[in-house]
Amino acid sequence: MLYRDVTDLLGKTKDTVRVSAEGVRLEDKAKLKAKTIDELVYNLCLNESRAVKDIVFWIIWELAGELGIYPSSIQELYEAKGKGKYSQITVPAVNIRGLTYDVARALVRTALKLKSLSFIFEIAKSEIGYTLQRPAEYTAVCLGAAIKEGFAGPLFIMGDHFQLKSKDYARDPDKEVETLKELISEAVSAGFYNIDIDSSTLVDLSQDTIDKQQRENYDVAAKLTAFIREIQPQGLTISVGGEIGEVGGKNTTPEEFHAFMQGFRKQLDKYGAALTGISKISIQTGTSHGGVVLPDGSIAEVNLDFEVLKAISRIAQGHYGLSGTVQHGASTLPDDAFHHFPEAETAEVHLATGFQNIIYESRHFPRELRKKIYAWLDENCAADRKEGMSDEQFIYKTRKKGFGPHKKEIMDLPQGVRENIGRELEEKFAFLFQKLNAADTEALVNRYVKPARIKKACPEAFLV
C-alpha cells in the first residue's frame, strides 16, 4: 500500500505512532510489528514522493532508537581485536542487492537464534547505483527488519568499496575525491558508521619502488579518513577500512602492507596527530568478486592463499594495532573454506553474490519473473557481454543489475514466496555464522561497543 501523500501517511499510521514536530512516539508496538513497519518499508522503497520517503526514514530511525536499536560503529570491537583481547572470530559483512527487507530479516533472525551481534549490513558504492538503494533507504530497511524481528542492540551498517575510479582520478583528482566525499557525507548522515575506503584502484605497479606504487593509495586514504573524522557524529568513532590490492589482481605482500601503513600514518598525521586511523585492511588473496564463471555457468575453483591472510593479520595486529585483514569475494567459495578464516585471524569477510544466487535460483522464485529479468538484461546490458562469453556467463555476471529496475515486482512477490526464500537464506547465514565463529558473540560485542542513540531532526517536509 502506497501512501498518497504526507497527510495520508500520518493518518494511516496514527494508531501506531504519534508524529509531531517534537518527535516520534510509539503508541502500539504490536501493530507496528504486525503491519505498520511493513508498510513503512514498502513506501520507503517505492513511494515516488520525496517528502513521504524523508518522513518515513525519520519515523523508522526514531522508532528504532526508542526500541533500543542503534546504528553503531564496530570500531571498539576491532580495537579490542587489535590488542589481542579476543581471537579467531571473523565478522560476516553481508551485501544485500535485492529483496532487501526479507534478506535483512533472515539475517537478523539468524543473529537472534545464534545470539550474535557480530555481523554487518553493507552495500558497495557500485551496488547503490544499480540496485537503486540510496544510503538512507538501505539503512532504514535494515532498521525496519530489526524492528520486525524484535532485535535490540548495536546494528552495524557499512559503506563497502567506496571506491575511486582510476581514469577519472587521472583526469581530475580533486573532482574525483570530492565526488567520493559527497557520497561519504550522504552515507554518514544516513547512519553508515562504518566506511571502507577503496583507493586501491590508484595503486601503480609500474613504479620502481613499493612506496611509489602505494603512494596515491595511502595519500587518498588518509585524506578521506581525515574527512570522515571531521563529519562523524560527536562521541562516535566511525570504523574506517583501507584496501591495498584490488580484488582479482595479484596477491598482496607484507612489504606492500608495511609501505601502505607507514605512508598512510605519515599522511594522516598531517591532518592531525591524534586522528584515529583505519581499523582493518582489505587485501587480495586469490578471490574475485562473484567468482570466476565458467562457460556452463558454474564457478571455477579458487586457490585462496590463507597464509597471506594470516601473515598480514599478524603484522596488522602486532605492528599497527589493527583488527586484521578483510577478505572480499568470499560468498561463492566452497563450504569447506570458511572455517579457515577465523583460524587465519581474518577480521571480516564480505559476502554478496552467493545470496543473490540463492534468490535467483530458488525453486520458489517465479520462473516468469526470472525470465523477464534475464530478457531485460539481454536488452539493456549488452555492453557487458564480452567476446566469447556464453549466455550462462553473461547472465551470471549481469543479473545483479536486474534487482533495481525490477524492485517493485520483487517486493510484490507473494508473502509465502518471500518467506520460503528467506528460510533458504537463513540456513546459509546460520552455516556461515557458525563456521566464522560469529555465533554467541552478544557478550563480547556488548563488552566493547557502547552504542548511543543519535536522534534525527524533524525533516523539513513535515513542517511544510
N, C-alpha and C positions, 0 to 999 in steps of 0.2 A: 504494500500500500504506500503510494507516494503522497506526501503532504502537498496540498495545493499551494500553500504559502506559509509564512511565519505564523499568521493567525491560526491557520488550520493545525499546524504543528503544536502550538501551545494548547489549543482546545482539545486535541486528541490525546495529549499526554498529561492533562491537568490532574487526573485522578492518581497518577503515578508519581509525578514530580511537580513541584511548585517552582516556577521560574520567574524571577524578578531581576531588576537591575542590581539588586544587592547580592544575588547569587542563586544557587540551585539547591533545593531541598527535597530529599527523597520522602515520599508520602507512603508508598506501598511497595515494599521490597518484593513480595510475591508476584505482584502484577508486572513489576519491572523485569524479573527473570522469566516469567511465563510468556510475555508477549512484547512489552514495550521496547526492550533492548533490541529485539529482532527488527522491529520497525525502524528504530533509530539508525541501526547499522545499515539497513536497506536504503534508507534515504540519504545517509552519508555517502554511500557509494553511487547512487543512481539519480538522485534528485537533481534537476537542472538549475535550481535556484541557488546561487552563491550564498544568499542570505540564510536560507534554510540549512545548507551544509555547514556554514560557520557556526550557527547556533547549535546544531546537533553535535558538532565536535565539542563545543563548550559544555553542553549538558553531559555528554559521556565522560569527559575529562573530570568534571566536578563530581559526578556520581561515583566514579572510580575512587576518587580521593576520599569521599565520605564512607565508602565501603572498605577502605584500607588497602587499595591497590595503587601502588605508586611507581610511575616510570622512574627508573633509577639507573645509576652508573655502577658498572661492575668493577670500577677502579680499585676499591679497597680489598675486594676478594683477590684480585690479581696481584696487588701489592703483597698480600699475605703469602701467596704462592711464591713470589719473587724472594721472600725472606725465608722460605723453607717451612712455613707454618703448616702446610699440607702438601700432599703429593699424589701422583697417579690418579688425578681426576681431570677429565677433558670435558670442557663445556660444549654442548652442541648448539650451533647457531644455525637457525633454520630460515631460509629464504622462502617466502610464500608468494607464488606468482599468480595464482588463481584459486577460486573457491575459498577465498582468504578467511572468511569468517568461520567456515566449517573446519578448515585445516587448523586454524588457530585454536578452535575449541578442542579438537582432537589432541593437539599438543598440550593444552592446559590440563585436559583430563588425564593424560599420561603423567604429567608432572604431579598432579594431586595424588594419583594412585601410588606413585613411586616415591612420594614425599621428597620431591626435588624442587629446589629454587634455582638451580644452576643450569639455566637454558636461556637462549636469546632468540627473540624475533628479529629478523633483519631483512633489509631489501637493498639491492645494489642500485647505484645511480642509473645504470642501463635499464634495470627492471622497472624503476619508477616510470621510465618513458614508455616502454612497450606494453606494460600491464595496466597503464593508466591509473596508477595509485600514487598520488602525491603524499608526502610525509604525514600531513595531518590526517588524511584518510586512513593510512596504514596504521598509525598509532591508535586511532580511535576504534578501528575494527579489532585490533588486538586487545584493547581495554574492554571492548564490548564482549569479546569472547571470554575474558577473565571474569567479567560480571556474570555472564550467563552460567558459567560453570562453578561459581562460588569460590573463586580464588581470592587470596589476600596475601599481601606482602610486596616485596620489590619485584618489578617487572622490567626486564632489560630489553630495550628496543634499540636497534643499531642501524646506522647507515653503512652499508657494505660497499667496498670498491668505489669510494668517492674519488674518481679517477680523472687524471688529466689526459687529454688527447695529445699525443706527441706532435702530430703535424700542426695542430692549432697552436700549441705552445711554441713551436719553432717559428711560426709566423708572427705571433704576438704574445709573448709570455705573460705580460701583465694582464691582458684581457682574459686569457685562459685561467689564470689564478683567480681573478676577480669573479669569473663565472662560477667557479667552484665555491668561492666564499659565499656567494648568494645562495647556493644550494645548502651549504652547511648552516647558514643562518636560518633558512626555512626549516631545516630538519631539527635543529636545536629548539627552535620555537615550538615545534610540534611534539617535543618530548623524546627525541633521539638523543639520549645522553651517553651514547657510545658511538664513536665515529671512526671508521677505518679509512685512513688516507692512503690512496694508491697512486703514488708518484713514481712507481717502479717503471712506468712507461717511458720515463725520461732517462733511464739507465742507458749509457752509450758504451757498448762493449768494444768499440773501435779505438777507444782511448788507450794510452800506453801504460797507465797505472790504474789500480783498483780504485784509488781515491778519486781520480778524474772520472772514472766510469760511473761512480755513485754520486758525484758532486751535485748535479741538478736534482737528483732524487732526494738527498738529505737536506739540501737547501730549501726546496719547496715544502718538504715535510715539516721542517722546523718553522717555516713561515706560517703554514696553516695550523700547526699546533699552537703557536702563539696567538693566532686569531681566535681559535676555539677557546683558549683561556680567557680572552677578552669578553666573549659573549656568553660563556656558560653561566647558569643561574648561580646566584650568591649562595655559598655554603655547599656547593656540589662540584666535584671534580670529574669532568667528563673523561671516560676511558678512551684514549686515542690509540689506534693501531697504525703501525708502519708496514711497509712492504719493500722487499729487496728485489727478488727475481719475479718476473712476470710468469704467472701460471701458464704452463705449456711450453716454456723455454727451457734453458739449461738449468741443472740443479744448482742450488745456492751453496756457497762455500763459507766456512768460518771466517776466512780472510775478508770476504765481501761484507759479512755482517759486522766485523770489527770496523771496517772502513766506514760503513754507513753510520754506526752508532757514534763513533768518535767525531765524525763530521757533523752529525745531527746535533749532538750535545754542544759542540762549539758554536754552531749557528744559533741554537735556541738560547744560549747564554747571552747572545747579543740583544735579544728581546727582553731578557730578564733573568738574572742568575738563579732566581728561586722558582722559576716556572717548572711545573711538573711536565715531564716528557711523555713518551709513549709507554704503554703497559704491556705490549706484546709485539711480535714481529712475524709477518707472513712471509713464507719462503716457498721456493719451488723444490719439489722432491720427486717429480716424475708424473704427476697427475695433469689433467686438463679439464677445464670446465665442461661438464656434460659427458665426459669420457670421449674416447676415440671410437667413432661409429664405423663399423664395417659395412660393406655393400648390402648385406642382408638385413641391416638394421640392428644387429647385435653389437655389444660393446667389447672392444678388444681388452685383453688382459693388460694390467698396468704393472710395471716394475717400479713399485714405490720404495724409495730409499728411507727406511725408518731410522737408519743410522745418522742420516743428515738431520732429521728432526731431533733425535736425542742429543747429538753433539752440539747443535746450535742452541737447543733449550738449556743445556748445562751452562754454556757461555752466557746466555741471556740472563739466567738467574744468578750465576756466580760472579760475573763481572759488572752487570748493569742493573741488577735488581728487577728485571722484567719477569713476567709470569712464564714466558717461554715462547715457543713457536706456535704458529697458526697454520693449519692445513686447509687449503681450498680444494674444490673439485673432488670431494670425497664421497658424495652420496651414491655414486654408481660403482663404488668399489665392491669386491666380493665380501660376503658377510664375515668370512674368517679373517678379514684385515683389521676390523675395528678395535679389537682388544689390544692391538699393538700401540694405539695412540696414547693411552694413559701410561703404558709401560715406557714409552719414549718421552714422557713428561710433556706431551703436546698440550698446550693450554686450551686450545679451542679448535674445533673442526667445523667448517662451513659446509652445509648440506642443502641442495636445492633440486637438481634435476631428477633425482630418484623419486621425490614426492610428486613432481609433475608427471612422471611416468606412471605412478600408481593411479593418479586421477584419470589420465587419458586411456590407460589400458585396463581399467577396472571393468569387469563384466557388467557393472551397474551403470556405467556412463553410457548415455543413449547413443546408439550406433549412428542415428541420423544426424545428431548434433556433431559428433566426431567427424563424419563425412563432410558436413557443411564447413566446419573449421578447416579441414585439410584442403577443401576446394578453395577456400578463401586464401590460404597460404600459397597455393599454386598460382593464384592470380596476382596476389599482392606482394609476394616475397621472391619473385623470380630472380631478382638481383643476387639473392643469397645462394642460388643454385650454381655450384662450381662445376667446371668441366669434368666429366667422368663420374659425377655424383649420381648414385642410384636414387630412385624415388624414396626408398626407405631411409636413406641417409638424409635426403632433403627434408622429409617430414620430421625426422628425429631432431635435426638441428634447428628447425624453424618453428616447431609447434609451440614453443614458449611464447611466440608473438601472437598466438591466437587468443590468449586469455583476455587481453584488454578490449579488443573490438567485439568480443562476444561475452563481455562481463554480465550483461543483464540476463542473457539466455542461460548462462551457467548459474547465476544466483537464483534464477527462477526454476531450477530443476526441482522436481517433487521432493518433499522433505525426506521421504523414505530413501530415495536415491542418494541424497546428500549424507544421510545418516550411515548408510551402508559403506559409502566411500570413506567416511570419517572413521569407521571401525577398522577398515583396512589400513589407513594411515596410522591409527593408534597402535596397531600391532607392530608396525615398523618403528614407530617412535619408541615404544617400550623396549624393543630389541636394542636400539641404539643407546638409549639411556643406560641400560644395564652393561653393555659392552664398553661404554666410555666411562663407567663408574660414576655416572651423573645421578644415580638414584640415591635416596637417603642423604640429601645434602641440605635439608632445611636448617638444621642446627649450625652447620658450617657457614652457610651464607648469612644467617642472622647474626652470627658472631662478629662478622666483619663489615657487613653492609648495613648501614643505619639510614633507611630511606626517610625522606622528608616529603611532606605534602607541599607541592608547588601549585598555588591557585592561579587560575587564569582570569583576566579581567573580562567583564561582560563585553561581548562583541558589539561593534557599532551597529550592526544590522538589527540588533534587538532594541536599540534605543531610538531608531528612526521611526 
